[in-house]
Amino acid sequence: TDNFVKPGNVEGGFHWYRANLSPAAKGWEPRDYTPTHIPTLVLWGEGDTCVIINWSDLAAQFYLDLKYIPVRNAGHFLMRESPDIFNKEVATFLRA
């Protein structure tokens, strides 16, 4: 994560949001995507105010092998807020 705190590096991430979440960006419809059987792990911080939990029902329609793990006492940056849980769950998922 040290790379992200170098001067100017965070700006690129913000540009992505500006480009894709602006009124000029093309919206998407669920029919635009084909469901995948690729194993997918979602760790969601229960305190996340950027990504709301309501999306998880929609995600399950497209990620057919979805493992969803809510993480208490964590928000959007749960890898920093709950690193032990994050590391354990990601390592377990990758070993499977």
ROROVO-338300 format. One line per 3 residues: number of its first residue (from 0); for each residue y, x, z of N, C-alpha, C, O. Coordinates in steps of 0.2 Angstrom, whole numbers, plus 2048, in hexadecimal, padded with zeros to 3 digits. Layout:
ROROVO-338300
NUM) Y X Z Y X Z Y X Z Y X Z ~ ... .
END
This chain:
ROROVO-338300
0) 7FA 804 800 800 800 800 806 804 800 80C 802 7FF ~ 806 80B 801 80C 80F 802 80F 80F 7FB 816 80F 7FB ~ 80C 80E 7F5 80F 80E 7EF 814 808 7EE 819 809 7EB .
3) 812 802 7F2 817 7FD 7F1 81D 7FD 7F5 822 7FA 7F3 ~ 81E 802 7FA 824 803 7FD 828 808 7FA 82E 809 7FD ~ 826 80B 7F5 82A 810 7F2 830 80D 7EF 830 807 7EC .
6) 836 810 7EE 83C 80D 7EB 83B 80A 7E4 838 80E 7E0 ~ 83C 804 7E3 83C 801 7DD 835 7FE 7DB 835 7F9 7D7 ~ 830 7FF 7DF 829 7FD 7DD 828 7F5 7DF 825 7F2 7DB .
9) 82C 7F3 7E4 82B 7EC 7E5 82F 7E7 7E0 82D 7E2 7DF ~ 834 7EA 7DD 838 7E6 7D8 833 7E4 7D3 834 7DE 7D0 ~ 82E 7E7 7D0 82A 7E5 7CB 826 7DF 7CD 825 7DA 7C9 .
12) 824 7DE 7D3 821 7D8 7D5 825 7D2 7D5 823 7CD 7D3 ~ 82B 7D3 7D7 830 7CE 7D7 832 7CC 7D0 833 7C6 7CF ~ 832 7D0 7CB 833 7CF 7C4 82D 7CA 7C2 82F 7C5 7BE .
15) 827 7CB 7C4 822 7C7 7C2 823 7C0 7C4 822 7BB 7C0 ~ 825 7BF 7CA 827 7B8 7CD 82C 7B5 7C9 82C 7AF 7C7 ~ 832 7B9 7C8 837 7B6 7C4 835 7B4 7BD 838 7AF 7BB .
18) 831 7B8 7BA 82F 7B6 7B3 82A 7B0 7B3 82B 7AC 7AE ~ 826 7B0 7B8 821 7AA 7B7 822 7A4 7BB 81F 79F 7BA ~ 827 7A4 7C0 829 79E 7C4 830 79C 7C2 832 797 7C5 .
21) 833 79E 7BD 839 79C 7BA 839 795 7B7 833 794 7B4 ~ 83E 791 7B6 83E 78B 7B2 83C 78D 7AB 839 788 7A7 ~ 83D 793 7A8 83B 794 7A1 834 796 7A0 831 796 79B .
24) 830 797 7A6 829 799 7A5 825 793 7A3 827 78D 7A5 ~ 820 794 79F 81C 78E 79D 817 78C 7A2 814 791 7A6 ~ 817 786 7A4 812 784 7A9 80B 784 7A6 80A 785 7A1 .
27) 807 783 7AB 800 783 7A9 7FD 77C 7AB 7FF 779 7B0 ~ 7F7 77A 7A8 7F4 774 7AA 7EC 777 7AB 7EA 77C 7A8 ~ 7E9 773 7B0 7E2 775 7B1 7DE 776 7AB 7D9 77A 7AB .
30) 7DF 772 7A6 7DB 772 7A0 7DB 778 79C 7D7 779 798 ~ 7E1 77C 79E 7E2 782 79A 7DD 788 79D 7DD 78D 799 ~ 7D9 787 7A2 7D5 78C 7A5 7CD 78A 7A5 7CC 784 7A6 .
33) 7C9 78F 7A3 7C2 78D 7A4 7BF 790 7AA 7C1 795 7AD ~ 7BB 78C 7AE 7B8 78E 7B4 7B4 794 7B3 7B1 795 7AE ~ 7B4 798 7B9 7B0 79F 7B8 7AB 79F 7BE 7AC 79C 7C3 .
36) 7A6 7A2 7BD 7A0 7A3 7C2 7A1 7AA 7C5 79D 7AC 7C9 ~ 7A6 7AD 7C4 7A7 7B4 7C7 7A9 7B3 7CE 7AD 7AF 7D0 ~ 7A5 7B7 7D2 7A6 7B6 7DA 7AD 7B8 7DB 7B0 7BD 7D9 .
39) 7B0 7B3 7DF 7B8 7B4 7E1 7B9 7B3 7E8 7B6 7AE 7EB ~ 7BC 7B8 7EB 7BE 7B7 7F2 7C5 7B5 7F3 7C9 7B8 7F0 ~ 7C6 7B1 7F7 7CD 7AF 7F9 7CE 7AF 801 7CB 7AB 804 .
42) 7D2 7B4 803 7D4 7B4 80A 7DB 7B1 80B 7E0 7B3 807 ~ 7DC 7AC 80F 7E2 7A8 80F 7E5 7A8 816 7E1 7A6 81B ~ 7EB 7AB 817 7EE 7AB 81E 7F0 7A4 81F 7F4 7A1 81B .
45) 7EE 7A1 825 7F0 79A 826 7F7 799 827 7FA 794 827 ~ 7FB 79F 829 802 79E 829 806 7A0 823 80C 7A1 823 ~ 802 7A0 81D 805 7A2 817 80A 79C 815 807 796 814 .
48) 810 79D 814 815 798 811 816 799 80A 81A 795 807 ~ 813 79E 807 814 79F 800 80F 79B 7FC 810 798 7F6 ~ 809 79C 7FE 803 799 7FB 800 793 7FF 7FE 795 805 .
51) 801 78D 7FE 7FF 788 802 7F7 786 801 7F5 788 7FC ~ 7F4 784 806 7ED 783 806 7EB 77E 801 7E5 77E 7FF ~ 7EF 779 7FF 7ED 774 7FB 7EB 776 7F4 7E7 773 7F1 .
54) 7EC 77C 7F2 7EA 77F 7EC 7E2 781 7EC 7DF 781 7E7 ~ 7E0 781 7F2 7D8 783 7F2 7D4 77E 7EF 7CF 780 7EC ~ 7D5 778 7EF 7D1 773 7EC 7D1 774 7E4 7CC 774 7E1 .
57) 7D7 776 7E2 7D8 777 7DB 7D4 77D 7D9 7D1 77E 7D4 ~ 7D5 783 7DD 7D1 789 7DC 7CA 788 7DB 7C7 78B 7D7 ~ 7C7 784 7DF 7C0 783 7DF 7BD 780 7D9 7B7 781 7D7 .
60) 7C2 77D 7D5 7C0 77A 7CF 7BF 77F 7C9 7BB 77E 7C4 ~ 7C3 785 7CA 7C3 78A 7C5 7BF 790 7C7 7BC 794 7C3 ~ 7BE 791 7CE 7BA 797 7D0 7B4 794 7D3 7B4 792 7D9 .
63) 7AE 794 7CF 7A9 790 7D1 7A4 794 7D7 7A0 791 7DA ~ 7A6 79A 7D7 7A2 79E 7DD 7A8 7A1 7E1 7A9 7A7 7E2 ~ 7AB 79C 7E4 7B1 79E 7E8 7AF 79E 7F0 7AC 79A 7F3 .
66) 7B1 7A4 7F3 7B0 7A4 7FA 7B7 7A4 7FD 7BB 7A9 7FC ~ 7B9 79F 801 7BF 79E 804 7BF 79F 80B 7BB 79C 80F ~ 7C3 7A4 80E 7C3 7A5 815 7CB 7A5 818 7CF 7A9 816 .
69) 7CC 7A0 81C 7D2 79F 81F 7D3 7A5 825 7CE 7A6 828 ~ 7D9 7A8 825 7DA 7AD 82A 7DF 7AA 82F 7E5 7A9 82D ~ 7DE 7AA 835 7E3 7A7 83A 7E7 7AD 83C 7E6 7B3 83B .
72) 7ED 7AB 83E 7F2 7B0 840 7F4 7B5 83B 7F6 7BB 83C ~ 7F4 7B3 835 7F6 7B7 82F 7FA 7B2 82A 7F9 7AC 82A ~ 7FE 7B6 826 802 7B2 821 800 7B4 81A 7FB 7B6 819 .
75) 806 7B5 816 805 7B7 80F 802 7BE 80E 7FF 7C0 80A ~ 804 7C3 813 802 7CA 813 7FD 7CB 818 7FD 7D0 81C ~ 7F7 7C7 818 7F2 7C8 81D 7EF 7CF 81D 7EC 7D1 822 .
78) 7EF 7D2 817 7EC 7D9 817 7F0 7DE 81C 7ED 7E3 81F ~ 7F6 7DC 81D 7FA 7E0 822 7FA 7DD 829 7FA 7E0 82E ~ 7F9 7D6 829 7FA 7D2 830 7F3 7D2 833 7F3 7D2 839 .
81) 7EE 7D2 82F 7E7 7D2 832 7E2 7D7 82E 7DD 7D5 82B ~ 7E4 7DD 82F 7E0 7E2 82A 7D9 7E3 82C 7D5 7E4 828 ~ 7D7 7E2 832 7D0 7E2 834 7CC 7DD 831 7C6 7DE 82E .
84) 7CE 7D7 831 7CB 7D1 82E 7CB 7D2 826 7C6 7D1 823 ~ 7D1 7D4 824 7D1 7D5 81C 7CC 7DA 81A 7C8 7D9 815 ~ 7CC 7E0 81D 7C8 7E5 81B 7C0 7E3 81C 7BC 7E5 817 .
87) 7BF 7E0 821 7B8 7DE 822 7B5 7D9 81D 7B0 7DA 81A ~ 7B9 7D4 81C 7B7 7CF 817 7B7 7D1 810 7B3 7D0 80C ~ 7BC 7D6 80E 7BC 7D8 807 7B6 7DD 806 7B2 7DD 801 .
90) 7B5 7E1 80B 7AF 7E6 80B 7A8 7E2 80A 7A4 7E4 806 ~ 7A8 7DD 80E 7A2 7D9 80E 7A1 7D5 807 79B 7D5 804 ~ 7A6 7D3 805 7A6 7CF 7FE 7A4 7D4 7F8 7A0 7D3 7F4 .
93) 7A7 7DA 7F9 7A6 7DF 7F3 79E 7E2 7F4 79C 7E4 7EF ~ 79C 7E2 7FA 795 7E4 7FA 790 7DF 7F8 78A 7E1 7F7 ~ 792 7D9 7F8 78D 7D4 7F6 78B 7D4 7EF 787 7D0 7ED .
END
